[in-house]
């Protein structure tokens, strides 16, 4: 095998790794818009056909179109409704069904709303299950934020909203690096993390060069 042919498999492998990273990084990912900030420790409320569970106020600095809940799905079709409390009167902004699941399963469930909820809107998020039972998990809030309406003692179900605009991992790097630089010495900026990323990616072609050099050295030593 000649020297050039020996290095071809390694070069192809490095190319596949780079392409795979780019394809994976370009896929859209969910970006959190807001969070209630309570763990899903235990069942704090049950939404049913005749019992709607509401929590608020929920305010997000970004527009959102998905709501993630931690709950046990017993059956039915849970519905999430978002009401605006900004003007002093309740107005239905949007609603959406929770993603279907098998009865008895536990985990995070996402409700995709029909329309986006604007940023900085003081909202109440309500859950109703017209055909079954949806056990919402949460805990006592650690601060005077959102809570379940009428709950005594104070309780809140775990809730996260997801931004309505789509992002990719690659597209989010700039924001992530700029935020990371806030918690570092003053001379460290976003450029530092871009440099580290470039150095990390640079190890791939350097690895190909090193392997090719090792093959050439071995061939030169052969009689």
C-alpha positions as CSV (number, residue, x, y, z in Angstrom):
1,X,0.0,0.0,0.0
2,X,1.4,3.4,-1.0
3,X,1.7,6.3,1.5
4,X,-1.1,8.3,0.0
5,X,-3.5,5.3,-0.1
6,X,-2.7,4.5,3.5
7,X,-3.9,7.9,4.7
8,X,-7.1,7.9,2.7
9,X,-9.2,5.9,5.2
10,X,-8.2,8.2,8.0
11,X,-9.0,11.3,6.0
12,X,-12.4,9.9,5.0
13,X,-13.1,9.1,8.7
14,X,-12.2,12.6,9.8
15,X,-14.4,14.0,7.0
16,X,-17.3,11.9,8.1
17,X,-16.8,13.0,11.7
18,X,-16.9,16.7,10.7
19,X,-20.0,16.2,8.5
20,X,-21.7,14.3,11.3
21,X,-21.0,17.1,13.7
22,X,-22.3,19.7,11.3
23,X,-25.5,17.8,10.6
24,X,-26.2,17.2,14.3
25,X,-25.5,20.8,15.2
26,X,-27.8,22.1,12.5
27,X,-30.8,20.2,13.8
28,X,-33.4,22.4,15.6
29,X,-33.4,22.1,19.4
30,X,-35.8,23.3,22.0
31,X,-34.7,26.5,23.9
32,X,-36.1,27.2,27.3
33,X,-38.0,30.4,27.6
34,X,-38.9,30.3,31.3
35,X,-39.1,27.9,34.3
36,X,-41.1,27.8,37.5
37,X,-38.0,26.5,39.3
38,X,-39.6,23.7,41.4
39,X,-38.6,20.0,41.3
40,X,-41.1,17.3,40.3
41,X,-40.9,15.8,43.8
42,X,-44.5,14.4,44.2
43,X,-48.1,14.8,43.1
44,X,-49.3,18.3,44.0
45,X,-52.5,18.5,41.9
46,X,-54.8,16.4,39.8
47,X,-56.4,17.6,36.6
48,X,-59.6,15.9,35.7
49,X,-62.9,16.2,33.7
50,X,-64.4,18.6,36.4
51,X,-61.3,20.0,37.9
52,X,-59.0,22.5,36.2
53,X,-55.7,23.3,37.8
54,X,-54.2,26.7,37.2
55,X,-50.8,28.2,38.0
56,X,-49.5,31.7,37.8
57,X,-48.3,34.3,37.4
58,X,-46.0,32.9,34.7
59,X,-43.9,35.5,32.9
60,X,-41.3,34.9,30.2
61,X,-38.9,37.3,28.6
62,X,-39.2,35.3,25.4
63,X,-42.2,34.4,23.3
64,X,-43.1,30.7,23.8
65,X,-45.4,28.2,22.0
66,X,-44.8,25.0,24.0
67,X,-45.4,24.1,27.6
68,X,-43.6,21.2,29.3
69,X,-45.2,19.5,32.3
70,X,-44.0,16.8,34.7
71,X,-46.9,14.5,35.5
72,X,-48.3,11.0,35.5
73,X,-50.6,10.2,32.6
74,X,-53.5,8.1,33.8
75,X,-55.7,8.6,30.8
76,X,-57.8,11.0,28.7
77,X,-56.6,14.0,26.6
78,X,-55.0,16.7,28.9
79,X,-55.5,20.2,27.6
80,X,-53.3,23.2,28.4
81,X,-54.8,26.7,28.3
82,X,-52.9,29.9,28.7
83,X,-54.8,32.9,30.0
84,X,-53.6,36.5,30.1
85,X,-53.9,38.4,33.4
86,X,-52.1,41.5,32.2
87,X,-55.1,43.7,31.7
88,X,-56.8,42.7,34.9
89,X,-59.3,40.5,33.2
90,X,-58.6,36.9,32.1
91,X,-58.3,36.4,28.3
92,X,-57.6,33.1,26.6
93,X,-54.4,33.5,24.6
94,X,-53.8,30.0,23.4
95,X,-54.3,26.3,24.1
96,X,-53.0,22.9,23.0
97,X,-53.3,19.3,23.8
98,X,-50.6,17.4,25.7
99,X,-48.7,14.9,23.5
100,X,-50.4,11.5,23.7
101,X,-48.9,8.7,25.8
102,X,-49.7,5.3,27.2
103,X,-51.7,5.2,30.4
104,X,-49.7,4.8,33.6
105,X,-46.5,6.4,32.2
106,X,-44.6,9.1,34.0
107,X,-42.4,11.8,32.6
108,X,-42.2,15.3,31.0
109,X,-45.1,16.0,28.6
110,X,-45.1,18.7,26.0
111,X,-48.2,20.6,24.9
112,X,-47.7,22.5,21.6
113,X,-49.9,25.6,21.6
114,X,-51.9,26.7,18.6
115,X,-50.4,30.1,18.7
116,X,-47.4,31.8,20.3
117,X,-47.6,33.7,23.6
118,X,-45.9,37.0,23.5
119,X,-43.0,37.9,25.8
120,X,-43.5,39.7,29.1
121,X,-47.2,38.6,29.4
122,X,-48.4,37.8,32.9
123,X,-50.2,34.6,32.3
124,X,-51.9,31.7,34.1
125,X,-51.4,28.2,32.7
126,X,-54.3,25.9,33.3
127,X,-54.5,22.1,32.8
128,X,-57.8,20.2,32.2
129,X,-58.3,16.6,31.4
130,X,-61.8,16.1,30.0
131,X,-61.6,12.4,29.6
132,X,-59.3,11.1,32.3
133,X,-56.8,12.0,35.0
134,X,-53.5,13.9,34.8
135,X,-51.4,14.0,38.0
136,X,-49.2,17.0,38.1
137,X,-45.9,16.7,39.9
138,X,-44.2,19.6,41.8
139,X,-43.2,20.9,45.2
140,X,-43.5,23.9,47.4
141,X,-42.2,27.0,45.7
142,X,-39.0,28.3,47.3
143,X,-39.8,31.9,46.5
144,X,-42.8,34.1,46.1
145,X,-43.3,33.3,42.4
146,X,-45.9,31.2,40.6
147,X,-48.1,28.9,42.5
148,X,-51.3,26.8,42.1
149,X,-54.3,28.9,42.5
150,X,-56.0,28.3,45.8
151,X,-53.4,25.8,47.1
152,X,-52.9,25.7,50.9
153,X,-50.1,25.2,51.8
154,X,-48.5,26.9,48.8
155,X,-47.6,24.5,46.0
156,X,-46.5,24.7,42.4
157,X,-46.4,22.1,39.6
158,X,-43.2,21.8,37.6
159,X,-43.5,23.8,34.4
160,X,-41.1,24.9,31.6
161,X,-42.0,27.0,28.6
162,X,-40.1,26.6,25.3
163,X,-39.3,29.5,22.9
164,X,-41.4,29.7,19.8
165,X,-38.5,30.6,17.5
166,X,-36.4,27.6,16.3
167,X,-32.7,27.4,17.0
168,X,-29.9,24.9,16.3
169,X,-27.0,24.0,18.5
170,X,-24.6,25.8,16.1
171,X,-26.8,28.9,16.0
172,X,-26.9,29.0,19.8
173,X,-23.1,28.9,20.3
174,X,-22.7,32.6,20.0
175,X,-25.3,33.3,22.8
176,X,-23.9,30.5,25.0
177,X,-20.3,31.8,24.7
178,X,-21.3,35.4,25.4
179,X,-23.2,34.3,28.5
180,X,-20.3,32.0,29.7
181,X,-17.9,35.0,29.4
182,X,-19.9,36.8,32.1
183,X,-18.7,34.4,34.8
184,X,-15.0,34.5,33.9
185,X,-12.2,37.1,34.5
186,X,-12.6,40.4,32.7
187,X,-10.0,39.6,30.0
188,X,-12.0,36.5,29.0
189,X,-14.5,37.1,26.3
190,X,-16.7,35.2,23.8
191,X,-13.6,35.0,21.5
192,X,-11.9,32.8,24.1
193,X,-14.5,30.0,23.7
194,X,-14.5,30.3,19.9
195,X,-10.7,29.9,20.0
196,X,-11.0,26.8,22.2
197,X,-13.7,25.4,19.9
198,X,-11.4,25.9,16.9
199,X,-8.5,24.2,18.7
200,X,-10.8,21.3,19.5
201,X,-11.9,20.9,15.9
202,X,-8.3,21.3,14.8
203,X,-7.4,18.1,16.6
204,X,-9.2,16.1,13.9
205,X,-6.9,17.1,10.9
206,X,-3.9,17.0,13.2
207,X,-4.8,13.4,14.1
208,X,-5.0,12.5,10.4
209,X,-1.5,14.1,9.8
210,X,-0.1,12.3,12.9
211,X,-1.4,8.9,11.7
212,X,-0.2,9.5,8.2
213,X,3.3,10.4,9.5
214,X,3.4,7.3,11.6
215,X,2.5,5.1,8.6
216,X,5.2,6.8,6.5
217,X,7.8,6.3,9.3
218,X,6.9,2.6,9.5
219,X,7.2,2.2,5.8
220,X,10.6,3.9,5.7
221,X,11.9,1.5,8.3
222,X,10.9,-1.5,6.3
223,X,13.7,-3.2,4.3
